[in-house]
């Protein structure tokens, strides 16, 4: 196959994926149309069944794309935590790793352009889970919750996994709130829309709150 054909094929697939990410996020799976996605991508509508075997296949490809974006942020922190020995200086090391991972989530979900696009679909799937939600849960949510809960158990010396997961979810809720309630937050305290200085302020507040939650339990 000539290089130009391969490039055009890859370009069409990528444009469809990016267009679908925006339209599925904005309209939801049921309301989104393949015609609208193809138009936004600038390709013939026949490209969707050709490359993705239809609308459902395209949606699953979008979910896989979302997971790949998130994994770029969390895989290394999780790998490092799993490989660490917490027997020596366990609490201080666990707190450092916890804050590093939480900061990575803040930077991506609140501070990045991709975080905005990704959050729309994740939140829709939380409220109206489709068959694709298992991909999101097993590929992203479960590893993050499990890892944060593991660190919380080290910090609090409480081995109840259920309680640790509740605490991890409560802490993650801060990140979700700044993403979901962005318009209310921006208007209520006259922010510019999460520029670099505002992101640093948000990150500092979330980390401060997290220390205040966990420190009395340590």
C-alpha positions, 0 to 999 in steps of 0.5 A, a space after each residue: 500500500 502506498 505511503 500516501 494511502 496509509 497516511 490518508 487511512 490513518 488520518 481518517 480514522 484519527 479524525 473520526 475518533 476525535 470527532 466522535 469523542 466530542 460528539 458522544 461527549 456532548 450529545 450522548 451515545 443515543 442522540 449522537 449520529 454517525 452523520 454528524 460525526 462524519 461531517 465533523 471529521 470531514 469524511 464520508 459516512 461510509 468510513 465509520 462502518 469501514 473502519 469501526 464496524 458501525 456506531 457501537 464499534 466507534 464508541 468502543 474505540 473512543 472509550 479505548 482512546 480515553 483509557 489510553 489518554 488516562 493511562 499516560 497519566 496514571 500508569 507510571 505512578 501506579 507502577 511505581 507504587 506497586 514496586 515500592 517497599 513501604 516497610 521503611 518510612 512507610 507513612 511518609 513514602 505513602 503520603 508522597 506517592 498519594 499526593 503525586 498520584 492525586 496531583 497527576 489526576 488534578 493536572 489531567 482532569 482539571 488542567 488539560 484540554 483533553 481532561 474536559 473532553 474525556 470527563 464528559 463521556 466518563 460522567 455520562 457513563 457514570 450516570 447512564 452506564 452502557 456496555 462499555 462502562 466495564 472498560 472504564 471501570 476495569 481500565 481506569 477507575 478500579 486501579 486508581 481507587 485500589 491504589 489510593 485505598 492501598 496507600 490510605 490503609 498504610 497511612 491510617 493503619 486501618 486495614 478495612 479495605 471498604 473504609 479505605 475505598 470510601 475515603 479514596 472516593 471522597 478525596 477523588 470527589 474533590 477533583 470531580 467537583 472542580 471538573 463538573 462544577 467548572 462554570 459555577 466555580 469560575 463565576 462564583 470566584 471570578 476565575 479566568 477558566 483554570 489558567 496555570 495560576 488558578 490550577 496551582 491554587 486548586 491543586 494546593 487547596 485539594 492537597 491541603 484538604 486531603 492532608 486535613 482529612 488524612 492527618 488526624 487518622 494517621 
